[in-house]
Amino acid sequence: MGLLAALLALSGAALPFDAAAAGREVRRSATGEPSTLDPQLWTYGQDGNIAQDLFQGLTTLDAAARPVAGQAESWSVSPDGLSYRFRLRRGLTWSDGVPLDARDFLWSFRRLFDPRTAAPSASLLFMIRGAREVATGRAPPERLAVAAPDPLTLTLELEHPAPNLVDLLVHRAFPVPRHVVEKWGREWTRPGRLVSNGAFVLGEWRPGSHVRLDRNPRFHQSATVRLDAVFHVPVEDAGAALRRYRAGELDVVVTLPSEQIPALRREFGPQLRLVRQIGLEYLAFNTRRPPLDDARVRRALSMALEREVLSARVLQGGEPAAYCVVPPGVENYPRGACADFGAWPATRRQQEARQLLAAAGHGPGKPLTLRLRHPNSDTQRRVALALAAMWQPLGVRAELVNADLRAHQQALQQGDFDVARAAWYAEDRDAASFLALLDSRAGPLNLSRFADPAYDALLDRATSSADLAARAALLAEAEGRATRQQPIAPLYVYVSRRLVSPRVQGWVDNPRGVHLDRYLEVAPR
């Protein structure tokens, strides 16, 4: 693998940082510049982390990322699992002092599914009765089965039982301030206009430098928030983030240079947090574009990837190789719907991959050339080089196309790729969250544009089942069907690699990798 030697030559440059005055504040790196501050429009982690600081839904997470009461103080579920009744806390307000009640949540749910909003993750909540029809323009928002019978009560009616609903409401059903959105339209999230209901408010957004969030004194549990401010600092280059951590400019770093992990263990000891997550790093194949519309080509490309080598020699964080769409750690789900070639020796994989490509019409006389898109980070450049090297023996040439994270994500949404690096982390501890990535009706979540009516039908049967065992069996059957077609190539189970300063207290490692800043506190600088 000649290209693997080139991995050691990669490095990046640091971004400037405008240091703020010392105080009770945390400065944490972000993987990229935010693409939106609208909590109903976020898809990627750098946006979600900010959304969860600014807003709070009916439910939220505790310090260990377990679902707990949020804006709702309690809820009840009907015996058939189809009706949810949430009781809101008294005295809730928006950050500008305007009262917040169940009618705000009702309006926000309708906005979430309104096709004019184009919320990319709306499909995750299609279990709400009428949601799919509203989102596809076949019914007005008023047909959504969400109601506010009084200012403190919100009800949801479901198409089928959804054991993961309370988890999904944490991230995907934030309220938005109607009085601000209707005044400013799409410009409502600008500094000076954005009104929120979470532990923090937007103080400042300086593109390329930071997003500063200040403590929200009107948050219903403001007395428990120990930070005065949080800085989300976009630093895509892992080497630059590490240098800034060493210099004391960052308290938390969320990406680290893969080749330095062994040395960082020795240097930082317990400050280095390597935690296996319920998350999948994968390659998305553009199934709408030849030759990747041919399952034989996709299977051959996936089969040739030596995931264990990738983990041991490039990543070095203990990432387990992945051959399944659903990673370990989900609940009520059997293992086993994985690619059959996961247990094969490398020689057999290479031989069968060549045969598959030849059957699809590719070989020495017709070599395969692909564009492989990846984010412009140190680790992802190294991974992309390694993948290209692994395809070389098949006569496959991979042209590497990199961009900053925001541009990379936009290219994926537009379908501007042959093969692209992608990732998905647990919305909840449910297999359906990962299998939704291949649902033809999932819109922007389905990066590969995979479409298989039989697969969709299995998902529908599974999600309509009230029997957890029968539901799990149907989901596993769907995963097996997708795995045989390889619309995505699972690479490895995500292991978060973070440095957390000793001055930061309240950080709880957890398999979801979510750390709400409202639970953190710091020693003075």
C-alpha positions in Angstrom: 0.0 0.0 0.0 2.3 2.7 -1.3 -0.1 5.6 -0.5 -0.1 4.8 3.2 3.4 6.1 3.5 2.2 9.5 2.4 -0.1 9.8 5.5 2.8 10.9 7.7 3.4 14.0 5.7 0.0 15.7 6.3 -0.5 18.7 8.5 -2.6 21.8 8.8 -2.5 25.4 9.8 -4.1 27.0 12.9 -6.9 29.5 12.8 -6.7 32.8 14.7 -8.5 33.2 18.0 -9.7 36.3 19.6 -9.3 35.5 23.4 -12.2 36.7 25.6 -11.9 38.0 29.1 -11.3 35.3 31.8 -14.4 34.1 33.6 -16.7 31.1 34.1 -16.6 30.1 30.5 -15.8 27.0 28.4 -14.1 27.1 25.0 -14.7 24.0 23.0 -13.7 23.2 19.5 -16.2 22.5 16.8 -15.6 20.4 13.7 -16.7 23.2 11.4 -18.4 26.5 11.0 -22.2 26.3 11.8 -24.4 26.0 8.8 -27.6 27.1 10.7 -28.7 28.2 14.1 -32.3 27.3 13.3 -32.9 24.3 15.6 -35.4 22.7 13.2 -32.9 22.8 10.3 -29.8 21.2 11.7 -28.4 18.0 10.5 -24.7 17.9 11.5 -23.1 17.7 14.9 -21.5 21.2 15.0 -25.0 22.7 14.5 -26.7 20.2 16.9 -24.3 21.0 19.8 -25.2 24.7 19.5 -28.9 24.0 19.1 -28.9 22.0 22.4 -27.3 24.9 24.2 -29.8 27.4 22.9 -33.0 25.5 22.9 -34.8 22.8 25.0 -37.6 20.5 23.8 -40.3 18.7 25.7 -37.6 16.3 26.8 -33.8 16.8 27.2 -30.7 14.8 28.4 -29.1 14.6 31.7 -25.3 14.8 32.1 -24.9 11.1 31.1 -27.1 11.7 28.0 -30.1 9.9 29.3 -33.6 11.3 28.4 -35.2 13.3 31.2 -37.9 16.0 31.5 -37.2 19.2 29.7 -39.8 21.9 29.1 -42.4 19.3 30.0 -42.3 18.3 33.6 -44.0 15.0 33.0 -45.8 12.9 30.4 -48.0 9.9 30.1 -48.5 7.3 27.4 -51.7 5.4 26.5 -51.7 1.6 27.0 -51.6 1.1 23.2 -48.6 3.4 22.9 -50.3 5.7 20.4 -51.1 8.7 22.5 -48.7 10.9 24.4 -49.8 13.7 26.8 -47.1 16.2 28.0 -47.6 18.5 30.9 -45.5 21.7 30.6 -43.8 23.5 33.4 -45.5 26.6 34.7 -43.9 30.0 34.1 -41.8 29.1 31.0 -40.6 32.1 29.0 -38.5 32.8 25.9 -35.2 34.5 26.5 -36.9 37.9 25.7 -39.4 37.4 28.4 -42.4 36.5 26.2 -44.4 33.7 27.8 -43.9 30.2 26.3 -46.7 27.6 26.5 -48.1 24.6 24.7 -49.3 26.7 21.8 -45.7 27.5 20.9 -45.0 23.8 20.7 -48.0 23.2 18.6 -47.0 26.0 16.1 -43.4 24.7 16.1 -44.5 21.1 15.3 -46.5 22.4 12.4 -43.6 24.5 11.1 -41.3 21.5 11.4 -43.3 19.4 9.0 -44.4 22.3 6.7 -42.7 21.5 3.4 -41.8 25.2 3.1 -39.5 24.8 6.1 -37.7 21.9 4.5 -36.5 20.4 7.8 -34.0 17.8 6.8 -34.7 15.4 9.6 -38.5 15.7 9.7 -38.8 12.1 8.5 -37.5 10.8 11.8 -40.8 11.9 13.4 -43.1 10.5 10.7 -44.6 8.3 13.4 -46.7 11.3 14.4 -50.1 10.9 12.7 -50.4 13.1 9.6 -46.7 14.1 9.7 -45.8 12.4 6.4 -48.8 13.8 4.6 -48.0 17.4 5.8 -44.3 17.1 5.0 -45.1 15.9 1.4 -47.6 18.6 0.8 -50.6 16.3 0.7 -52.2 17.8 3.8 -52.2 21.3 5.5 -50.2 21.6 8.8 -53.4 21.7 10.7 -53.9 18.0 9.9 -51.0 17.1 12.1 -52.1 15.1 15.1 -50.6 17.5 17.7 -52.9 19.5 19.9 -52.7 22.0 22.7 -56.0 21.6 24.6 -54.8 24.1 27.2 -51.7 26.3 27.7 -49.9 23.6 29.8 -50.9 20.5 27.9 -49.6 19.2 24.5 -50.8 15.9 23.0 -49.3 13.8 20.2 -51.2 11.0 18.4 -49.0 8.4 16.6 -49.5 6.2 13.6 -47.8 3.3 15.4 -46.1 2.7 18.7 -42.6 4.4 18.8 -40.5 3.3 21.8 -37.8 5.8 20.8 -40.1 8.9 20.6 -39.1 10.4 23.9 -35.4 10.2 22.8 -36.1 11.7 19.4 -38.0 14.7 20.9 -34.8 15.6 22.7 -33.0 16.6 19.4 -35.6 16.9 16.7 -38.6 18.8 18.1 -37.2 22.0 19.5 -39.7 24.9 19.8 -39.1 28.1 17.9 -40.4 31.6 18.8 -43.4 32.3 16.5 -43.3 36.0 17.3 -39.7 36.3 16.1 -39.9 33.9 13.1 -43.0 35.7 11.7 -41.3 39.0 12.1 -38.0 38.2 10.5 -38.6 35.1 8.4 -35.4 33.1 7.5 -33.3 35.9 9.0 -34.6 35.3 12.6 -31.4 33.5 13.8 -29.1 36.5 13.3 -27.4 37.9 16.4 -29.6 40.5 18.1 -32.7 38.7 16.8 -32.5 35.1 17.8 -34.7 34.3 20.8 -34.3 30.9 22.5 -35.6 28.9 25.5 -32.5 26.9 26.5 -29.7 27.4 29.1 -27.9 29.9 26.9 -28.7 32.7 24.5 -26.8 33.8 21.4 -24.2 36.5 22.3 -22.1 36.7 19.2 -21.3 34.9 16.0 -17.9 35.8 14.4 -17.5 33.5 11.3 -14.1 31.8 11.3 -13.6 32.7 15.0 -16.4 31.6 17.3 -20.0 31.5 18.3 -20.4 32.9 21.9 -23.4 31.8 23.9 -24.2 33.6 27.2 -26.1 32.2 30.2 -29.9 32.7 29.8 -31.2 34.1 33.1 -34.8 33.3 32.0 -34.1 29.5 31.6 -36.3 27.6 34.0 -33.3 26.0 35.7 -30.9 29.0 35.3 -29.8 28.7 39.0 -28.2 25.3 38.2 -26.2 26.6 35.2 -22.6 27.2 36.3 -21.2 28.8 33.2 -21.4 32.4 32.2 -20.5 31.7 28.6 -19.7 29.0 26.1 -17.5 29.5 23.0 -18.0 27.1 20.1 -14.7 27.5 18.1 -14.6 26.1 14.5 -11.2 24.3 14.1 -11.3 21.7 11.3 -7.6 21.0 11.4 -6.9 18.5 14.3 -3.3 19.6 14.6 -4.3 23.2 15.0 -6.9 22.3 17.7 -4.2 20.4 19.6 -1.8 23.3 19.5 -4.5 25.6 20.8 -5.3 23.2 23.6 -1.7 23.1 24.7 -1.6 26.9 24.6 -4.7 27.0 26.9 -6.9 28.6 24.2 -9.3 25.7 24.2 -10.7 23.7 27.1 -12.3 20.9 25.1 -11.0 19.5 21.8 -13.3 17.1 19.9 -10.9 16.0 17.1 -7.3 14.9 17.4 -4.5 13.9 15.0 -4.8 10.1 14.6 -1.1 9.5 14.3 -0.5 11.2 17.6 -2.9 9.2 19.7 -0.2 7.0 21.3 1.9 10.0 22.2 -1.2 11.9 23.5 -1.9 9.0 25.9 1.5 9.5 27.4 1.3 13.3 27.5 -2.2 13.9 28.8 -3.2 10.8 30.6 -6.8 11.1 31.8 -7.4 14.3 29.9 -7.5 12.1 26.7 -11.0 10.6 26.4 -11.3 7.8 23.9 -14.9 6.6 24.2 -16.7 4.1 21.9 -19.9 5.7 20.6 -23.1 4.5 19.1 -22.0 5.9 15.8 -21.1 4.7 12.3 -18.4 6.2 10.0 -19.1 5.0 6.4 -18.8 5.7 2.7 -21.9 6.7 0.8 -22.0 5.4 -2.8 -24.1 7.6 -5.1 -26.5 4.9 -6.3 -28.0 7.3 -8.9 -24.8 7.6 -10.8 -23.1 5.0 -13.0 -21.2 2.8 -12.3 -22.3 3.0 -8.6 -25.9 2.2 -9.6 -24.6 -1.4 -10.0 -24.6 -3.3 -6.7 -21.8 -5.5 -7.9 -19.5 -2.5 -8.2 -20.5 -1.2 -4.7 -20.0 -4.6 -3.2 -16.6 -5.0 -4.8 -15.4 -1.6 -3.5 -16.7 -2.3 0.0 -15.2 -5.8 0.0 -11.7 -4.6 -0.9 -11.5 -2.3 2.2 -9.3 -3.6 4.9 -11.1 -2.0 7.9 -8.9 -3.6 10.5 -5.8 -2.2 8.9 -7.5 1.2 8.7 -8.2 1.1 12.5 -4.8 -0.1 13.6 -2.5 1.9 11.3 -4.4 5.1 10.5 -7.0 5.8 13.2 -5.2 4.3 16.2 -8.1 5.1 18.6 -9.4 1.5 19.0 -12.2 1.9 16.4 -13.8 -1.5 15.8 -14.2 -2.5 12.1 -17.8 -2.2 10.9 -19.6 -4.5 8.5 -23.1 -3.7 9.6 -25.3 -0.6 9.1 -26.4 -0.7 12.8 -23.5 -0.4 15.2 -23.3 -2.1 18.6 -25.0 -0.4 21.6 -28.6 -0.1 20.4 -31.4 -1.6 22.4 -33.9 -4.4 21.6 -32.0 -5.5 18.5 -30.1 -8.7 17.5 -26.7 -8.7 15.9 -25.9 -10.6 12.8 -27.3 -8.7 9.7 -23.8 -7.9 8.5 -21.8 -8.3 5.3 -20.8 -11.9 4.7 -17.3 -10.9 3.6 -16.5 -9.5 7.0 -15.1 -12.9 8.1 -13.2 -13.6 4.8 -9.4 -13.4 4.5 -8.0 -10.4 2.5 -6.9 -12.6 -0.4 -10.5 -14.0 -0.9 -11.9 -10.5 -0.7 -9.5 -9.2 -3.4 -10.2 -12.1 -5.7 -14.0 -11.9 -5.4 -13.9 -8.1 -5.8 -12.0 -8.4 -9.0 -14.5 -11.0 -10.3 -17.4 -8.7 -9.4 -15.8 -5.7 -11.2 -15.1 -7.8 -14.3 -18.7 -9.0 -14.3 -19.8 -5.4 -14.2 -17.5 -4.6 -17.2 -14.5 -3.1 -15.4 -11.0 -4.3 -15.7 -7.6 -3.5 -17.3 -9.3 -2.5 -20.5 -11.9 -0.4 -18.8 -10.4 0.9 -15.5 -12.7 2.4 -12.9 -12.1 6.0 -11.9 -14.1 7.5 -9.0 -14.2 10.8 -7.1 -13.9 10.3 -3.4 -15.1 13.3 -1.4 -13.9 13.8 2.2 -13.7 16.7 4.7 -10.5 18.6 4.8 -9.3 17.4 8.2 -6.1 15.6 8.9 -7.6 12.3 9.9 -10.1 12.2 7.0 -7.3 13.0 4.5 -5.3 10.1 6.0 -8.4 7.8 5.8 -9.1 8.8 2.2 -5.5 8.1 1.2 -5.6 4.7 2.8 -8.9 3.8 1.1 -7.5 4.8 -2.3 -4.5 2.7 -1.6 -6.7 -0.3 -0.8 -8.5 0.1 -4.1 -5.4 0.3 -6.2 -4.8 -3.5 -6.5 -8.2 -3.7 -8.2 -7.2 -1.2 -10.8 -9.5 1.4 -9.3 -8.3 5.0 -9.3 -9.8 7.3 -6.7 -9.5 11.0 -7.3 -9.6 12.6 -3.8 -11.7 15.7 -3.6 -11.6 17.6 -0.3 -13.3 20.7 1.1 -14.0 22.3 4.4 -16.7 20.6 6.4 -19.6 22.9 5.4 -18.8 22.7 1.7 -18.4 18.9 2.0 -21.8 18.6 3.6 -23.4 20.8 1.0 -21.9 18.7 -1.8 -23.3 15.6 -0.2 -26.8 17.1 0.0 -26.6 18.0 -3.7 -25.5 14.6 -4.7 -22.2 16.0 -6.1 -20.0 12.9 -5.5 -19.3 9.3 -6.5 -18.2 8.1 -3.1 -18.2 10.3 0.0 -17.2 10.0 3.6 -20.2 10.3 5.9 -21.1 9.6 9.5 -24.2 9.1 11.7 -24.4 9.1 15.4 -27.2 7.8 17.6 -30.3 10.0 17.7 -31.4 7.4 20.2 -30.5 3.9 21.1 -32.7 2.4 18.4 -31.8 0.5 15.3 -34.4 2.3 13.2 -32.3 5.5 13.6 -29.5 4.0 11.5 -31.7 2.1 9.1 -33.5 5.4 8.3 -30.3 6.4 6.4 -31.4 4.1 3.6 -35.1 4.8 3.5 -36.0 6.2 0.1 -38.4 8.6 1.7 -35.9 10.0 4.2 -34.9 12.9 2.0 -31.5 14.5 2.9 -30.7 11.8 5.4 -30.4 9.2 2.6 -27.1 10.5 1.1 -26.7 7.4 -1.2 -30.2 8.0 -2.8 -30.8 4.3 -2.2 -34.3 3.2 -3.2 -35.6 -0.3 -2.6 -39.4 -0.7 -2.2 -39.0 -4.0 -0.4 -36.6 -2.4 2.1 -39.0 0.5 2.8 -41.8 -2.0 3.2 -39.8 -3.9 5.9 -39.2 -0.7 7.7 -42.9 0.1 7.6 -43.8 -3.3 9.0 -41.2 -3.0 11.7 -42.2 0.5 12.9 -45.9 -0.5 12.9 -45.3 -3.4 15.2 -46.0 -3.1 18.9 -44.1 -6.4 19.5 -40.5 -5.5 20.2 -39.2 -8.9 19.2 -41.1 -8.9 15.9 -40.1 -5.3 15.3 -36.4 -6.2 15.8 -36.6 -9.2 13.5 -38.1 -7.1 10.7 -35.5 -4.4 11.2 -32.7 -7.1 11.0 -34.3 -8.4 7.8 -34.2 -4.9 6.3 -30.6 -4.5 7.4 -29.6 -7.8 5.8 -31.3 -6.8 2.5 -29.5 -3.4 2.4 -26.2 -5.0 3.4 -26.3 -7.4 0.4 -26.7 -4.3 -1.9 -24.1 -2.1 -0.1 -25.5 1.3 -0.9 -23.1 2.4 1.9 -19.9 0.8 3.0 -19.7 0.8 6.8 -16.1 1.5 7.8 -15.8 1.6 11.6 -17.7 2.2 14.8 -17.0 5.7 15.9 -14.7 6.3 18.9 -14.7 9.9 20.1 -11.3 11.3 20.7 -11.3 14.3 23.0 -9.1 16.3 25.3 -10.9 17.7 28.3 -9.0 20.2 30.5 -8.8 19.3 34.2 -10.4 22.7 34.9 -13.7 21.4 33.3 -15.9 19.6 35.8 -19.1 17.7 35.1 -18.0 16.1 31.9 -19.5 12.5 31.8 -18.3 10.1 29.1 -21.3 8.4 27.5 -22.0 6.2 24.4 -24.0 9.0 22.7 -21.1 11.5 22.9 -23.5 14.3 23.9 -22.3 16.7 26.6 -24.7 19.6 27.4 -22.8 22.7 28.5 -25.5 23.4 31.1 -24.0 20.6 33.3 -20.4 21.8 33.1 -18.5 24.1 35.4 -14.9 25.4 35.4 -12.2 26.6 37.7 -11.3 30.3 37.1 -8.5 30.9 34.7 
